[in-house]
Amino acid sequence: MQFQTIDEAKDAIKKYNMKKDVQCKVAKATSKKYVCECSHKAENRCNWKIRLSKSRRNATFWVVSVYNETHTCSSN
């Protein structure tokens, strides 16, 4: 997936989390990288994560570079 802006990407993540009834927290946010992880990662060792980064081919786009879809905690 790719997004025009980081705000567009954040909105998509927020809508996805609301639809799936899960909670995430921002683990890292820079001008080139945005990482969101399960809020229950520490206590439940949940592996859910999404990382977006600036496209190498076209720096105006944000692309999903890592996506661990499965929640391994009880938050899903």
C-alpha positions as CSV (number, residue, x, y, z in Angstrom):
1,M,0.0,0.0,0.0
2,Q,1.1,3.5,-0.5
3,F,-0.2,6.9,0.7
4,Q,0.2,10.4,-0.5
5,T,0.8,11.8,3.0
6,I,1.6,10.5,6.4
7,D,-1.7,11.9,7.7
8,E,-3.5,9.8,5.1
9,A,-1.6,6.7,6.3
10,K,-2.3,7.5,10.0
11,D,-6.0,7.9,9.2
12,A,-6.0,4.5,7.5
13,I,-4.3,2.9,10.5
14,K,-6.8,4.5,12.9
15,K,-9.7,3.3,10.8
16,Y,-8.3,-0.2,10.6
17,N,-7.7,-0.4,14.4
18,M,-11.3,0.8,15.0
19,K,-12.7,-1.8,12.7
20,K,-10.7,-4.6,14.2
21,D,-11.2,-3.2,17.8
22,V,-7.5,-3.1,18.6
23,Q,-5.2,-0.5,20.2
24,C,-1.9,0.6,19.0
25,K,0.7,3.1,20.0
26,V,3.3,5.1,18.0
27,A,6.7,3.5,18.6
28,K,8.7,5.8,16.3
29,A,7.9,8.8,14.2
30,T,10.5,10.6,12.1
31,S,10.4,12.5,8.8
32,K,11.2,9.2,7.0
33,K,9.7,6.4,9.2
34,Y,6.5,5.8,11.1
35,V,6.0,2.7,13.3
36,C,2.9,1.7,15.2
37,E,2.8,-1.3,17.5
38,C,0.2,-3.1,19.6
39,S,-0.4,-1.3,22.9
40,H,-0.1,-4.6,24.7
41,K,3.2,-5.5,23.2
42,A,5.2,-5.3,26.5
43,E,2.9,-7.3,28.7
44,N,1.7,-9.9,26.1
45,R,4.6,-10.0,23.7
46,C,2.2,-9.2,20.9
47,N,3.9,-9.0,17.5
48,W,1.4,-6.8,15.7
49,K,3.2,-3.9,14.0
50,I,3.0,-1.7,11.0
51,R,5.9,0.4,9.7
52,L,5.6,3.0,7.0
53,S,8.6,4.6,5.3
54,K,9.2,7.1,2.5
55,S,9.3,5.4,-0.8
56,R,12.8,5.0,-2.3
57,R,11.5,5.4,-5.8
58,N,9.3,8.4,-5.2
59,A,9.9,10.3,-1.9
60,T,6.5,11.9,-2.1
61,F,4.8,8.6,-1.1
62,W,4.7,6.7,2.1
63,V,4.7,2.9,1.7
64,V,4.0,0.0,4.1
65,S,7.4,-1.6,4.5
66,V,6.6,-4.0,7.4
67,Y,3.2,-5.4,8.4
68,N,2.8,-8.1,11.1
69,E,-0.9,-8.6,10.8
70,T,-1.6,-11.1,13.6
71,H,-2.3,-10.0,17.1
72,T,-0.9,-12.6,19.5
73,C,-2.5,-10.9,22.5
74,S,-6.0,-10.9,23.9
75,S,-6.7,-7.3,22.5
76,N,-8.1,-8.7,19.3
